[in-house]
Amino acid sequence: MAKYAFFLGCIAPLRYPGIERSTRDVCKALGVELVDLKDASCCPAPGVIKSFSKDTWLAAAARNLALAEKEGLDILTICNGCYGSLFDAAHELHEDKKLLDSVNKILAEIGLKYSGGTKVRHFAEVLYKDVGVDKIKEAVKKPLDYKAAAFYGCHFLKPSGIKKLDDPENPKMLDELIAAVGAESMPRKQKMMCCGAGGGLRSQFGENAMQLTRANLENIKEGGASMIIDVCPFCHLQFDAGQKDSGFNFPVLHLSQLYGIAMGMDAKDLGLNAHVTPVKL
């Protein structure tokens, strides 16, 4: 059984606990063991922290990487932002010994040391590359005939040169993961557009963020989808809460929640009551 240190991030446990619950249950059903990463902090969000101080961002990220390394585990994330931040930090520290030495001087102040060996994986990546679509199909108890819009987000596939997960401009991974439960991933224009929330845009320039969100929603409607499937709680928040008073009402599900439905989980356990935009199963 594959085993990972489970990195929750900030938004899922605080705003959408159903994403956490469904991830735990789905992973268990598919033979992936998740171990709580004790004392983990924010990833930290690169769009905010890294913009002001790269050294602070790198040290905070390295602390999380060191905690996982101490347990002898790689990290599994359910958030694109966490994935992007921790993956980028792990990559830089693995490739630059001077940078690693500098960070370890800071970590030494709190009794930690990082050797640069922790790998960072995304939930969707592990499902696709390690578990496999065939095994996922075998676990489905309730095939779904949803017409869905696959929303990849910005930090899942990029920087593509070092992640090398899929074609960053025309990816198929999430579409195939959606199809594994019987749903149809609907095509649309500007598929890789940002949700609008990233880089602090949501908090500082809310209307600008909503312009991007509305453009996505219009494209999703035009493409014929009836719901949005994401792999990032921040994208999830932007679409779920951002639809209020917008004239749109697409149900929004994290991939783990979609799988939870297909595997027969109860709606209450999926945390759908925490969504701003109602989800009717």
Salt bridges, closest charged atoms under 4 A:
GLU20 OE2 - ARG24 NH2 2.99
ASP25 OD2 - ARG21 NE 2.91
ASP36 OD1 - ARG24 NH2 2.72
GLU92 OE1 - LYS54 NZ 3.01
GLU95 OE2 - HIS94 ND1 3.12
ASP101 OD2 - LYS97 NZ 3.09
GLU125 OE2 - ARG121 NE 2.86
ASP130 OD2 - ARG121 NH2 3.06
GLU169 OE2 - LYS158 NZ 3.76
ASP175 OD2 - LYS191 NZ 2.96
GLU184 OE1 - LYS147 NZ 3.00
GLU207 OE2 - ARG214 NH2 2.34
GLU222 OE1 - LYS189 NZ 3.86
ASP230 OD2 - HIS236 ND1 2.82
ASP269 OD1 - ARG21 NH1 3.32
